[in-house]
Amino acid sequence: MVLDLIVLALMGVFILAGYRNGAFAQILQSILLVASFLMAYMTRAPVGQLLGRLTGISSWYAGFAILLVLWLVAYVVLRIATAPLMKRWSDSKPEAGGFDRCFGAFLGGVRGLVGVYLALCTLTVANVVFAQISPPLWINYQKSRVGTFVEQNNVFEHVPDRRLRALGQLIRVASRDDLGAEELTSADALLILEEVDSGVLAKDPGLRTMAEQGEYRQLAAHPEIIRLLGDPGFQRLLDRVDAKEP
């Protein structure tokens, strides 16, 4: 409930900012966001390789974090570079009319909706660290309507990266209340234990118990599961469980 109210408040801020600044400013800021993401996406691989050689850190989480940091840096640089243009336009433009303000409010609302959604998707994917830092806050997130919607409709199921797609699917499956120990068959448990190449579940009794009991929320929040993402055996398990009717 608290998170739902926070999201509504943020949406209100975006809409008011769009109404105040007009449509042109919202369009320009949206272009900057898209351009900065494309710049970050195209440079993430070489930057990740360089940092990997310098620091010895080359995990999947590090690559994901690098993309987010590059996106933020690129956006800030583009905002600084276009600041003179925005100032000249702001000084020379006439007072925004009603239509321009209303259209700006609409664009601001859309930009806020997309931004908040992507931010919550990112928090959902980073649930391992987030849950460890503040378990009560994470529980509140899972109980909120916004959090439930994002878990069930996260954008990462549709990205090119195979492991991200698997994680997005696991998060959605984990949010299904109809799945539990009684919905798992012995064949499902056997698939987990025998067909996963990494053998992490087979070696870890705790993970094996969670898998056999259908505790997908706990599995989705366990660091070791990241190693299984994209594994053919684990993917087959996800697909089989995902196909079960509610």
Helices and strands as residue ranges (DSSP letters): H 2-21, H 23-55, H 60-92, H 98-125, H 127-133, H 135-143, H 145-152, G 155-158, H 162-174, G 181-183, H 186-195, H 200-203, H 205-212, H 216-220, G 223-228, H 232-242
